[in-house]
Amino acid sequence: MNLQPGTKLSHYEILAKIGAGGMGEVYRARDHKLGRDVAIKVLPEIFVEDPERTARFAREARVLASLNHPGIAILYGLEEFEEAPLLVMELVGGETLEVRLAQGPIPIRELLPLAIQIAEALESAHENGIVHRDLKPANIKLTPDGKAKLLDFGLAKAFEDDVNKPITTESETKLRDSTSEGTVLGTASYMSPEQARGKVVDKRTDIWAFGTVLYESLSGARTFKGDTATDVLVSIVEHEPDWAKLPAQTPRRLRGLLERCLRKDVSRRLRDIGDARLEIEDILTGRESPTPDGGPAPGGPSWMRVAVASLLVGAIAYALGGFTREEPIAAPVVRFSVDSQLPLVGGQAPSVAISPDGETLVIAALEDGRPGLHLRSIDRFEMTPLVGTEDASKVHFSPDGEWVVFFAGDRLEKTRVSGGGTVTIAEARRDAGLSFRLDDTIIFGAAERSGFQRISPEGGAAIDVTTPDLERGEQGHYAPDLLPDGRGLLVTVATGDRSRDARIDARVAVVDLTTGETRTIIEAASHARYVPTGHLAFVQSGRLMAAPFDLERRELAGSPRVIVEDLGGGSGVAAHYDFSASGTLVYAPGPPAPASTLVWVERSGEAMPVTNQRRAYSDPRISPDGELFAVTIASENNSDIWLYEEARDVLTRLTFDESLDDTPTWTADGERITYRSSITGAHDIFSQTTDASGEPTRLTTSNSFESPGDWAPDGSALLYSVQGNTGWDIWSFSRDGEGTAKPFLATPFNEYAGRFSPDGRFVAFVSNESGQREVYIARFPGPGGKVRISTAGGTQPVWAPDGRELFYRNAGALMSVKIDTELSMTVSRAETVFVDHYEDMDFSGYANYDIAPDGERFLMIEGASGARLSRIHIVVNWFRELERILPGG
């Protein structure tokens, strides 16, 4: 059975196919009744033809549904569709252990905590009389938060014809890893000898499989191999594992445990997986023997706390036991990952920070579509929201580690790590980053396209520190970092001089705060930080780089080396990394271009995919006749405008240059697309015919950052946003002769995202004059007053086709207000149309959705799971590694 996206199964809606195997096909689905995503497994059609097997499977499924352990994927229920049985299961994120092992063996320190979790899950099932029978790396998921979770638990028994049926042919064994239909007894490479012979099996079969998985994870090689399935089975029955393939540093007690798990004589094999768990816990914590009661010590430390504590005393090597070094070793570099549990906020400044002591993370993440700050100790799984930090997007620790300083809307604020409310330090109309001086003052970004200012953490008057040279094409200063001498300030200079090789509109410069002199030290780079080891870290082409740095001369003193390959931020001034005074590095790896899809969403909230073509979509705009969609599609290094024809499910590329082309806007007659492009080095507005005939026409020429908003219904004027000295302003471009441009809304505040009403008499736009972004309406072309539409924050305004309703987005919801402009403007109370979990362009204010000509459906972008940044990598003792690979700092 092949289910297409959009298929409805009762209150479940199929979203995508995510896998297939001998046990059937697996789909990602949306449970609209409970508002969650689930995995639906469609069982082989042979079940429909065998009532006895179906009944036995249903009985077994009920037993499996009784399992309740965090290390076992939950079976929610058994359903039917067209007489075919369906399993509704927990949707588990992350990669399988099989995928992880394709990258090589797992370090012992990383593997042991996972082994404990696998053993705990098996132990819970065995206590309930359930045996997995098909434990293998492909059935073990490594979730984004570093946990192991077992899949398909007990289903082997539910599927099999005869528990004692021997495997007699190679084809039967191959079934375990194929999509063929029929009996599934296990996977050859992980079968126990008794399972391969077709004998009665019990929980000791899972213990054998546990041993093979542990061996493979340590060595990177299968425990038993062969050219054919028969050879594999012969090896299982007659041969011993190649113990020489285990890493030399494998603790003796761990090898001994493996030998007891992999004894062919089941009567001499380890009898209880709980004993394996206790043994691994003792190995991990360094105990020489089990505690008197045979169980773990009360309140035993988690793996990350053990790692960090051991590193601080330089003794982690001995904590693992079995090492035979004659001399004490220095604290090693340890790497591990944690999941932010929520998508990180993107943008220009880091969304993750680590405390000076290296023990606490503060993460700017999206929850229910809204940004906020969350605390997480690196030795714990839980995240705690910081009260009062709603709308916070970028975060920094104070040098003493007691305060978190962050940007929220148009304010620079701070709050104690221990809690107690937030304090506003200053108005700050851009989150360009900040740095603390040695005298505890803060250097921060003050206004759009401006430099930095200095202010006390207690507030007060702000003093200018740097000023971009607008005449030379500098667009702004970002990511400040004060050098130890207190006079040199590292800054990222955003420019209009685009480098086609590096594809970065930025360079690293140092500003002398006493003379004001600015000198470039690294081209095509951003986010430089001075490291106490005498190095400079910076971002270049999506990688974290480092080089020795001469502090006196303020220049690089050696060749750069790549530190992190996949940091992201390669096509602009964006990066997510930080390091502590204690030497711990944290960073969020840059994701690939996120695969998303276009969906139609009814006012009821019901969604239907428009296409199965998954791309990195943004800026959807429907043509006036409703037949075409203009969208931006991003790739690794650039973005282009494409046209999608729904009737034929065809995508056609409209722009082809190696630049950032985005924000498409239809002309009123539907014959041309207006868009923003960086092809000239600046960010100007261009126009192109929808059939791509002829060369694009450049409509604006300036050094400013400009974005098209909307064409007037009669085609007489184009609204567009301009980033100037006073922030964002809205201008209008008139098609009179050569074309003239003039300000429509230009105030000390930010105004942008202008959209014409269908009759052309009004403009809806976003402004931050109230202290947060709200939606307003003003008459066009003015002069006149304005009316505030949203009341608790709002962005991305879009008019209904009849002009009597205006939509906007706020806090994870699509909102609507009724508007009557016949005699005088009357605005209704805002109402929620539906809860909005769709892509929103990182709160840029520009609409990342559109409304159909009938006014009843919305074209939204459904993001793929995990498309945004979520995983955070941690490198403990990174300073030591930096000194080793880059001596001379």
C-alpha positions in Angstrom: 0.0 0.0 0.0 1.4 3.3 -1.0 -0.2 6.3 0.7 0.1 9.7 -0.8 0.7 12.9 1.3 -2.7 14.4 2.2 -4.5 11.0 2.5 -6.9 11.0 5.5 -7.1 8.0 7.7 -9.8 8.9 10.2 -8.3 11.8 12.1 -4.8 11.1 10.8 -3.4 12.8 7.8 -0.4 11.3 5.9 2.4 13.9 5.6 5.3 11.9 4.0 6.7 8.5 3.6 9.7 8.0 5.9 10.8 4.4 5.5 10.1 0.9 4.4 11.1 -2.6 5.4 10.1 -6.2 5.8 7.5 -5.1 8.4 5.8 -2.7 6.1 6.0 0.9 5.1 6.2 3.8 7.6 4.7 7.3 7.2 4.8 10.5 9.1 1.2 11.6 9.8 -0.6 14.3 11.7 -3.0 13.3 14.5 -5.5 16.2 14.2 -7.4 15.1 17.2 -4.5 15.3 19.6 -2.5 17.9 17.6 0.7 15.8 17.3 2.8 14.1 14.6 2.9 10.3 14.7 4.4 7.4 12.8 2.0 5.1 11.0 3.2 1.7 9.9 1.2 0.0 7.2 1.6 -3.8 7.6 2.2 -6.2 4.7 -0.9 -7.2 2.7 -0.4 -10.8 3.6 -2.0 -10.0 7.0 -5.3 -9.2 5.2 -5.3 -12.7 3.7 -4.6 -14.5 7.0 -7.3 -13.8 9.7 -5.6 -16.0 12.3 -2.3 -14.1 11.9 -4.2 -10.8 12.1 -6.0 -11.8 15.3 -2.7 -13.0 16.8 -1.0 -9.8 15.8 -3.8 -7.7 17.4 -3.3 -9.6 20.7 0.4 -9.1 20.6 0.0 -5.4 19.8 -2.2 -4.9 22.9 0.7 -6.4 24.9 3.2 -4.1 23.3 1.0 -1.1 23.9 1.2 -1.8 27.6 5.0 -1.0 27.5 5.7 2.4 29.1 9.4 3.3 29.2 11.2 6.4 27.9 13.7 4.2 26.0 11.0 2.4 24.0 9.0 4.0 21.2 5.4 4.0 22.3 2.7 2.0 20.4 -0.4 4.2 20.5 -2.9 1.9 18.8 -3.9 -0.5 16.1 -6.1 0.9 13.3 -7.5 -0.3 9.9 -7.6 1.3 6.5 -9.2 -0.5 3.6 -9.0 -3.7 5.7 -5.3 -3.4 6.1 -3.9 -3.2 9.7 -2.1 0.0 10.7 0.1 0.6 13.7 0.0 4.1 15.1 3.3 4.7 16.9 5.4 7.4 18.5 7.3 9.5 16.0 10.9 9.5 17.2 13.3 12.1 15.8 17.0 11.7 15.2 19.1 9.2 13.3 19.4 5.5 13.8 22.4 3.9 15.3 23.0 2.3 11.9 23.3 5.7 10.3 25.6 6.9 13.1 27.9 3.8 12.7 28.2 4.5 9.0 30.4 7.4 10.1 32.7 5.1 12.1 32.9 3.6 15.6 31.6 5.5 18.6 34.1 6.6 21.3 33.8 4.7 24.5 32.9 7.7 26.6 30.0 8.5 24.2 28.9 4.9 23.8 28.6 3.8 27.5 25.7 6.1 28.4 23.8 5.0 25.3 24.5 1.3 26.2 23.0 1.9 29.7 19.9 3.4 28.1 19.5 0.5 25.7 19.9 -2.0 28.6 17.4 -0.2 30.7 14.8 -0.4 27.9 15.4 -4.1 27.4 15.2 -4.6 31.1 11.8 -3.0 31.4 10.4 -5.1 28.5 11.9 -8.3 29.8 10.3 -7.6 33.2 6.9 -7.5 31.3 7.6 -10.8 29.6 8.3 -9.2 26.2 11.4 -10.0 24.0 12.5 -7.8 21.2 13.9 -10.6 18.9 15.2 -8.1 16.3 17.5 -5.8 18.2 19.9 -4.2 15.7 21.4 -0.7 15.0 18.6 0.1 12.6 16.0 -0.4 15.4 17.8 2.0 17.8 17.2 5.7 17.3 19.6 8.3 18.7 17.3 11.2 19.5 18.4 14.8 19.1 18.8 15.1 22.9 21.3 12.3 23.0 19.0 9.5 24.2 18.7 6.0 22.8 15.2 4.7 22.0 14.3 1.3 20.8 11.9 0.8 17.8 9.8 -2.1 16.6 9.9 -3.7 20.1 8.3 -7.1 20.1 7.0 -6.9 16.6 9.1 -9.8 15.4 7.0 -12.2 17.5 3.8 -10.5 16.3 4.9 -11.0 12.7 6.3 -14.5 12.7 4.4 -17.6 11.6 6.1 -20.0 13.9 8.4 -19.0 16.7 10.4 -22.2 16.3 10.6 -22.2 12.5 14.3 -22.4 11.4 15.8 -20.3 8.7 16.7 -22.5 5.9 17.4 -20.3 2.9 19.4 -17.2 2.1 16.2 -15.5 0.7 14.4 -15.9 4.0 17.3 -14.3 5.8 17.5 -11.4 3.3 13.9 -10.7 4.1 15.0 -9.1 7.3 16.5 -6.1 5.5 14.2 -6.0 2.5 10.8 -4.6 1.7 9.5 -8.1 0.8 6.3 -9.3 2.3 6.2 -12.2 4.7 7.5 -13.7 7.9 10.1 -11.7 9.8 12.2 -13.6 12.4 15.2 -11.3 12.9 18.2 -10.0 11.1 20.9 -12.4 10.3 24.0 -10.5 11.5 22.4 -10.0 15.0 20.8 -13.4 15.5 21.7 -15.6 18.4 22.8 -19.1 17.7 19.6 -20.6 19.0 17.6 -18.1 16.9 19.5 -19.0 13.7 18.9 -22.7 14.4 15.2 -22.1 14.9 15.1 -23.1 18.6 13.0 -21.6 21.3 14.3 -18.2 22.2 13.9 -16.1 25.3 15.3 -12.8 26.7 18.9 -14.2 26.4 18.5 -13.7 22.6 18.2 -10.0 23.2 21.3 -10.1 25.4 23.2 -11.7 22.5 22.0 -9.0 20.1 22.9 -6.4 22.7 26.4 -7.8 22.7 26.7 -7.6 18.9 25.4 -4.1 18.8 27.9 -3.0 21.5 30.8 -4.8 19.7 29.9 -3.1 16.4 29.6 0.3 18.0 33.1 -0.1 19.5 34.9 -1.6 16.6 33.0 -0.2 13.7 32.7 -3.7 12.2 30.0 -6.3 12.2 30.5 -9.0 14.9 29.8 -11.8 12.5 30.2 -11.4 8.7 30.0 -13.4 5.5 29.6 -13.1 1.8 26.2 -14.6 1.9 23.5 -14.9 4.6 24.4 -18.6 5.0 28.0 -17.7 5.7 26.9 -15.2 8.3 24.8 -17.9 10.1 27.7 -20.3 10.0 30.0 -17.7 11.5 27.4 -17.1 14.3 27.2 -20.7 15.1 30.9 -21.8 14.7 33.2 -18.8 15.0 34.2 -16.3 17.8 34.2 -12.5 17.3 37.5 -11.0 16.3 38.3 -9.4 19.7 41.4 -7.8 18.2 39.2 -5.3 16.4 38.1 -3.7 19.7 39.8 -0.4 20.4 43.1 -0.8 22.4 41.7 1.4 25.2 38.6 -0.8 25.7 38.3 -1.4 29.5 39.0 -5.1 30.5 35.7 -5.2 32.3 33.8 -4.1 29.2 35.4 -6.8 27.0 34.6 -9.3 29.7 31.0 -8.2 29.6 30.9 -8.6 25.8 32.3 -12.1 26.1 29.5 -13.1 28.5 26.9 -11.6 26.2 28.2 -13.5 23.2 28.6 -17.0 24.6 27.1 -19.4 22.1 25.9 -21.8 24.9 22.8 -20.1 26.0 23.1 -21.7 29.5 26.4 -20.0 30.1 25.4 -16.6 28.6 24.7 -13.6 30.8 21.2 -14.3 32.1 19.8 -10.8 32.8 20.3 -7.6 30.9 20.0 -5.7 34.2 23.4 -7.2 35.2 24.9 -5.8 32.0 23.5 -2.4 32.9 25.0 -2.5 36.4 28.4 -3.5 35.0 28.4 -0.7 32.5 27.4 1.8 35.2 30.3 0.6 37.3 32.7 0.9 34.4 31.5 4.4 33.6 31.7 5.7 37.2 35.0 3.9 38.0 33.6 1.6 40.7 35.7 -1.5 41.0 32.8 -3.7 42.0 29.0 -3.4 42.3 27.4 -1.7 45.3 26.5 -4.2 48.1 22.8 -4.4 46.9 23.9 -5.1 43.4 22.4 -1.9 42.1 23.7 1.5 41.1 24.7 4.0 43.8 21.8 6.2 44.9 21.8 9.5 43.0 24.4 8.4 40.5 25.7 11.2 38.3 24.6 11.5 34.8 27.2 11.0 32.0 27.7 14.7 31.2 28.2 15.6 34.9 30.7 12.7 35.2 32.5 13.9 32.1 32.7 17.5 33.2 33.7 16.8 36.8 36.3 14.3 35.6 37.8 16.8 33.2 38.1 19.4 35.8 40.3 17.1 37.9 42.1 15.6 34.9 41.1 12.0 35.7 38.5 10.9 33.3 40.7 8.3 31.8 40.9 6.4 35.0 37.2 6.8 35.6 36.6 4.5 32.6 38.7 1.8 34.2 41.1 -0.6 32.5 43.5 2.0 31.2 47.1 1.0 31.7 49.0 4.3 31.1 52.0 4.6 33.3 51.9 8.4 33.5 48.9 10.5 34.4 47.3 12.1 31.3 46.1 15.6 30.8 42.4 16.2 30.7 41.3 15.1 27.2 39.1 17.0 24.8 35.5 15.6 25.1 32.8 16.2 22.5 29.1 15.6 22.9 25.9 17.0 21.7 22.7 18.2 23.3 19.4 19.1 21.7 17.9 22.5 22.4 14.5 20.7 22.4 13.2 23.7 20.5 14.4 25.4 17.2 17.0 28.1 17.7 16.3 31.6 16.7 18.4 32.5 13.6 19.8 35.9 12.7 22.9 38.0 13.0 24.1 37.3 16.6 24.5 34.0 18.4 21.4 32.3 19.8 23.4 30.2 22.2 25.8 31.3 25.0 27.7 29.5 27.6 28.5 30.7 31.1 32.1 31.7 32.0 32.4 28.5 34.1 31.3 26.4 31.2 28.4 24.7 33.1 25.3 26.5 31.9 23.8 27.2 28.4 21.4 30.0 27.6 19.5 29.3 24.4 17.3 31.6 22.4 14.7 29.3 21.0 11.3 29.3 19.4 8.4 27.9 21.5 4.9 27.8 19.9 6.3 30.1 17.2 7.6 32.7 19.6 11.2 33.3 20.7 12.4 33.3 24.3 15.4 32.3 26.5 15.9 29.0 28.1 18.5 27.8 30.7 20.1 24.4 30.5 22.9 22.9 32.5 25.1 20.9 30.3 24.8 17.9 32.6 20.9 17.8 32.4 18.3 17.2 29.8 15.8 19.7 31.0 15.5 23.3 29.8 14.0 26.0 32.0 12.4 29.1 30.5 13.7 32.4 31.8 10.6 34.3 32.9 10.1 37.7 31.2 12.3 37.0 28.2 9.6 36.5 25.7 10.6 37.9 22.3 14.3 37.6 23.2 16.3 36.7 20.2 20.0 36.9 21.0 21.8 36.3 24.2 25.1 36.9 26.1 26.4 36.2 29.6 27.9 38.9 31.7 31.5 38.4 32.6 30.6 37.3 36.2 28.1 34.8 34.9 25.3 36.2 37.1 23.4 38.0 34.4 22.1 37.2 30.9 21.9 40.2 28.6 19.7 39.9 25.5 17.9 41.8 22.8 14.1 41.8 22.8 12.2 43.7 20.2 13.7 47.2 20.3 15.3 46.9 23.8 18.5 45.8 25.3 17.6 44.0 28.5 19.1 41.8 31.3 17.9 39.3 33.8 19.6 37.3 36.6 20.4 33.7 35.8 18.7 32.9 39.2 15.5 34.7 38.0 13.8 37.8 39.3 12.5 39.7 36.3 14.0 41.7 33.5 15.6 45.1 33.5 15.7 47.4 30.4 19.2 48.8 29.8 18.6 50.8 26.6 16.7 51.1 23.4 18.4 49.1 20.7 16.8 48.9 17.3 19.0 46.1 16.1 20.4 42.9 17.6 23.9 43.3 16.1 25.6 41.7 19.1 27.4 43.1 22.1 30.6 42.9 24.0 31.6 43.7 27.6 34.5 46.0 28.3 36.9 45.3 31.1 35.3 48.1 33.1 32.0 46.2 32.7 30.4 48.6 30.2 28.5 47.1 27.3 29.2 47.8 23.6 26.1 47.1 21.6 24.3 47.8 18.3 22.2 50.9 18.5 20.4 51.5 15.2 19.9 50.1 11.8 22.9 50.6 9.5 24.8 52.3 12.3 27.8 51.4 14.4 28.1 50.6 18.1 27.4 52.5 21.3 28.7 52.1 24.8 26.5 52.0 27.9 26.7 50.9 31.6 24.8 47.7 32.4 22.8 49.9 34.8 21.6 52.0 31.9 22.0 55.7 31.4 23.3 57.7 28.4 24.8 55.8 25.5 28.0 57.0 23.8 28.9 56.4 20.1 31.8 54.1 19.6 32.0 53.2 15.9 30.4 54.7 12.8 30.2 52.8 9.4 31.5 54.6 6.4 28.3 54.8 4.3 30.1 56.6 1.5 32.4 53.6 1.0 29.5 51.1 0.9 29.6 49.9 4.5 26.1 48.7 5.5 26.7 48.4 9.2 28.8 47.0 12.0 28.0 43.6 13.7 29.4 41.1 16.2 31.7 43.3 18.4 34.4 41.7 20.5 36.7 43.8 22.7 40.4 42.9 22.7 42.2 42.5 26.0 44.0 45.8 25.7 40.6 47.6 26.0 41.3 49.8 23.0 40.9 47.5 20.0 37.4 46.4 19.0 36.9 43.6 16.5 33.8 44.2 14.3 32.2 42.5 11.4 31.7 45.1 8.6 28.8 44.3 6.4 29.5 45.7 2.9 28.1 45.9 -0.6 31.3 44.5 -2.1 30.2 40.9 -2.8 32.8 38.2 -3.2 31.6 35.6 -5.6 34.2 33.1 -4.2 33.4 33.4 -0.5 29.8 34.5 -1.0 30.0 36.6 2.1 29.1 40.3 2.3 31.3 40.9 5.3 34.8 41.4 6.5 36.5 41.4 9.9 38.1 44.7 10.9 39.6 46.1 14.1 38.6 49.6 15.3 41.0 51.6 17.5 38.6 53.1 20.1 41.1 55.9 20.9 41.7 57.1 17.3 38.7 55.8 15.5 40.9 54.2 12.9 39.4 51.1 11.2 41.6 48.5 9.6 40.5 45.3 7.8 42.3 42.2 9.0 40.3 39.3 7.3 38.4 39.6 4.1 35.2 37.6 3.5 34.8 36.7 7.1 32.6 37.5 10.1 32.1 37.1 13.9 35.7 37.3 15.0 36.4 36.5 18.7 39.7 36.8 20.5 40.6 33.5 22.3 42.7 33.7 25.5 45.1 31.2 24.0 46.4 33.9 21.7 44.2 33.0 18.7 41.5 34.6 16.7 38.4 32.6 15.9 36.2 33.7 13.1 33.6 32.5 10.6 34.4 32.1 6.9 32.4 30.2 4.2 30.2 28.5 6.7 33.2 27.2 8.8 34.6 28.2 12.2 38.3 29.1 11.6 41.1 30.0 13.9 44.6 31.5 13.5 47.4 32.7 15.8 46.9 36.4 16.5 49.5 39.1 17.3 47.7 41.2 19.9 50.2 44.0 19.8 50.1 44.4 16.0 46.4 43.4 15.8 46.9 41.1 12.9 47.0 37.4 12.1 50.3 35.7 13.0 49.9 32.5 11.1 47.7 30.6 8.6 44.1 29.9 9.6 42.9 26.3 10.2 39.4 24.9 10.0 38.0 24.2 13.5 34.4 23.4 12.6 33.3 22.5 9.1 29.5 23.0 9.4 29.0 26.1 11.4 26.7 27.8 8.9 26.5 31.6 8.3 28.4 31.3 5.1 26.1 33.6 3.1 25.9 36.6 5.4 26.6 37.9 8.9 25.2 35.0 10.9 26.9 32.5 13.2 26.1 30.6 16.4 29.1 29.8 18.6 30.5 30.8 21.9 33.2 29.7 24.3 33.6 30.0 28.1 36.5 31.4 30.1 37.1 27.8 31.2 37.7 26.7 27.7 34.5 25.0 26.6 33.3 25.7 23.0 29.6 25.5 22.1 28.2 25.9 18.6 25.1 25.1 16.6 26.0 23.4 13.3 24.4 25.1 10.3 21.7 23.0 8.8 21.4 22.3 5.0 18.9 24.3 3.1 15.7 23.2 4.9 13.3 21.1 2.9 9.8 22.4 3.2 6.6 22.2 1.2 3.8 24.4 0.1 0.4 23.7 1.7 -3.1 25.1 1.4 -4.6 25.8 4.8 -8.3 26.3 5.3 -9.7 28.8 7.8 -10.5 25.8 9.9 -6.8 25.1 10.1 -7.0 21.9 8.0 -4.0 21.7 5.7 -3.5 19.9 2.4 -0.1 19.7 0.7 0.1 21.5 -2.7 3.0 19.5 -4.0 5.4 16.7 -3.0 8.3 18.7 -4.3 10.2 19.6 -1.1 12.5 22.6 -1.4 13.8 25.5 0.8 10.7 27.7 0.0 10.0 31.2 1.2 8.1 34.3 0.2 5.1 32.6 -1.6 3.1 35.1 -3.7 0.0 34.0 -5.7 -0.5 35.6 -9.2 -3.5 37.8 -9.7 -5.3 35.0 -11.6 -4.4 32.4 -9.0 -2.7 30.1 -11.4 1.0 30.6 -10.6 2.9 31.0 -7.3 6.2 33.0 -7.2 8.5 31.6 -4.5 12.1 32.0 -3.4 14.0 28.8 -3.3 17.3 28.8 -1.4 20.3 26.6 -2.1 23.6 26.3 -0.2 25.1 29.5 -1.4 22.4 31.6 -3.1 18.7 31.9 -3.7 16.5 32.4 -6.8 13.0 33.2 -7.8 10.9 30.3 -9.2 7.4 30.0 -10.6 5.2 27.1 -9.6 2.2 26.0 -11.7 -0.2 24.1 -9.4 -2.3 22.6 -12.2 0.7 20.8 -13.7 2.9 20.5 -10.5 5.7 22.2 -12.4 8.5 24.4 -11.0 10.2 26.8 -13.4 13.3 28.9 -12.5 13.0 32.6 -13.2 16.4 34.0 -12.1 19.8 32.4 -12.7 22.5 34.6 -11.4 24.9 33.6 -8.6 23.4 36.0 -6.0 20.7 36.3 -3.4 17.4 36.8 -5.3 14.3 36.9 -3.1 11.1 38.6 -2.0 9.1 38.3 -5.3 6.1 40.6 -5.9 3.7 40.4 -8.8 2.8 43.4 -10.9 -1.0 44.1 -11.1 -1.3 42.7 -14.6 0.5 39.5 -13.6 3.1 39.9 -16.4 6.2 40.7 -14.4 7.9 39.7 -11.1 9.6 42.4 -9.0 12.3 41.1 -6.6 15.3 42.0 -4.6 18.8 41.0 -5.8 22.4 41.3 -4.6 23.8 40.8 -8.1 25.2 44.4 -8.2 26.8 44.2 -4.8 24.1 46.2 -3.1 20.6 44.9 -2.5 18.5 46.6 -5.2 15.1 45.9 -6.8 14.8 44.3 -10.2 11.9 43.4 -12.5 11.6 40.4 -14.9 9.0 39.1 -17.2 7.3 35.9 -16.1 8.5 34.1 -19.2 12.1 35.2 -18.5 12.4 36.9 -21.9 15.0 39.6 -22.0 17.3 40.8 -19.3 16.0 41.9 -15.8 15.3 45.6 -15.4 16.9 47.4 -12.4 14.4 49.7 -10.7 16.5 51.1 -7.9 20.1 52.1 -7.6 21.6 52.9 -4.2 23.9 51.5 -1.5 20.9 50.9 0.7 19.3 47.6 1.6 15.9 47.6 -0.2 13.0 45.1 -0.3 10.0 45.3 -2.6 6.6 45.3 -0.8 3.7 45.5 -3.1 2.4 47.1 -6.4 -0.6 49.3 -6.4 -3.7 47.7 -8.0 -3.5 50.1 -10.9 0.2 49.5 -11.4 1.1 53.1 -10.8 3.4 52.7 -7.7 5.6 50.2 -6.0 5.9 50.2 -2.2 9.4 49.1 -1.0 11.3 49.2 2.3 14.6 51.0 2.6 17.2 50.5 5.3 18.5 54.0 6.1 20.1 56.0 8.9 16.8 56.1 10.8 16.1 52.4 10.4 13.6 51.0 8.0 11.4 53.3 6.0 8.7 52.7 3.4 9.2 54.5 0.0 7.1 54.5 -3.1 8.4 54.2 -6.7 6.1 55.8 -9.3 6.1 54.7 -12.9 6.0 58.1 -14.4 8.5 58.5 -17.2 11.9 57.6 -15.8 10.4 56.6 -12.4 10.6 58.7 -9.3 11.1 57.5 -5.7 10.0 59.3 -2.5 9.4 58.5 1.1 5.9 57.4 2.1 6.6 56.6 5.8 9.9 57.8 7.2 10.2 58.3 11.0 12.8 57.6 13.7 11.1 54.2 14.1 11.1 51.2 11.7 8.4 50.9 9.1 8.4 48.1 6.6 6.4 45.3 4.9 3.9 47.7 3.2 0.9 46.1 1.4 -1.7 48.0 -0.7 -5.4 47.4 0.0 -7.2 46.0 -3.0 -8.7 49.4 -3.8 -5.2 51.1 -3.5 -6.5 53.7 -0.9 -4.7 52.3 2.1 -1.4 50.6 3.1 -1.0 48.1 5.8 2.5 48.0 7.3 4.6 47.0 10.4 6.0 49.6 12.8 7.8 49.4 16.1 6.9 52.8 17.4 5.0 51.3 20.4 8.1 49.4 21.6 7.2 46.2 19.8 6.2 45.3 16.2 2.5 46.1 15.5 0.4 46.3 12.3 -0.9 49.6 11.2 -3.0 51.1 8.3 -2.4 54.5 6.7 -3.9 56.2 3.7 -2.0 56.3 0.4 -0.4 58.5 -0.8 -1.0 60.5 2.3 -0.8 62.7 4.2 -3.0 61.5 7.0 -2.9 59.6 10.2 -2.7 55.9 10.9 -4.8 53.3 12.7 -3.2 50.6 14.8 -4.6 47.1 13.9 -2.9 44.6 16.2 -2.9 45.0 19.9 -0.4 42.5 21.3 2.2 42.3 18.6 1.8 41.6 14.9 3.8 41.2 11.7 3.3 40.1 8.0 0.1 41.9 7.1 -1.9 40.5 4.1 -5.2 41.9 2.8 -8.2 39.7 1.9 -9.1 40.0 -1.8 -12.3 42.0 -1.0 -10.4 44.5 1.2 -12.8 44.0 4.1 -10.4 41.9 6.2 -6.7 42.1 7.1 -4.6 39.1 8.2 -1.4 39.2 10.2 0.7 36.8 12.3 1.4 36.9 16.0 2.7 34.5 18.6 2.1 31.3 16.7 -1.3 32.3 15.3 -2.8 33.7 12.1 -5.0 36.7 13.2 -7.8 38.5 11.4 -9.5 41.9 11.8 -12.6 43.1 9.9 -12.2 46.5 8.3 -14.9 48.8 7.0 -13.7 51.9 5.0 -16.9 52.9 3.3 -17.6 56.1 5.4 -14.9 56.1 8.0 -12.5 53.4 9.0 -13.9 50.9 11.5 -11.8 48.0 12.8 -13.1 45.0 14.7 -11.4 43.1 17.5 -8.7 40.8 16.4 -9.6 37.1 16.2 -7.5 33.9 15.8 -8.1 32.3 12.4 -6.0 29.2 13.3 -2.9 28.2 15.3 0.1 28.9 13.1 3.0 26.5 13.2 4.2 27.3 9.7 7.5 28.9 8.5 7.7 32.6 9.3 11.1 33.8 7.9 12.5 34.2 11.4 10.3 37.1 12.3 11.5 39.4 9.6 8.1 41.1 9.4 7.6 40.2 5.6 4.7 37.9 4.8 5.8 34.3 4.4 2.3 33.3 3.2 -0.4 34.5 0.9 -4.2 34.2 0.5 -6.0 32.7 -2.5 -8.2 34.8 -4.7 -11.3 33.3 -3.2 -10.2 34.6 0.2 -10.8 31.2 1.9 -7.5 29.4 1.7 -4.0 30.4 2.7 -0.8 29.4 1.0 1.6 28.5 3.8 5.0 26.9 4.1 5.2 23.7 6.1 8.8 23.3 7.4 10.5 19.9 7.6 11.2 18.4 11.0 14.6 19.5 12.2 15.1 22.0 9.4 15.9 24.7 11.8 18.9 24.8 14.1 18.3 22.6 17.1 21.3 20.5 18.0 24.1 22.1 20.0 27.6 20.7 20.0 29.9 21.1 23.1 33.7 20.7 23.1 35.1 20.5 26.6 38.7 21.6 27.0 38.7 23.2 23.6 41.5 25.6 24.5 43.9 22.7 24.9 43.0 21.4 21.4 43.4 24.8 19.9 46.9 25.1 21.3 47.8 21.6 20.0 46.6 22.1 16.4 47.7 25.8 16.1 50.8 26.3 18.2 52.2 29.8 18.4 49.2 31.6 19.7 
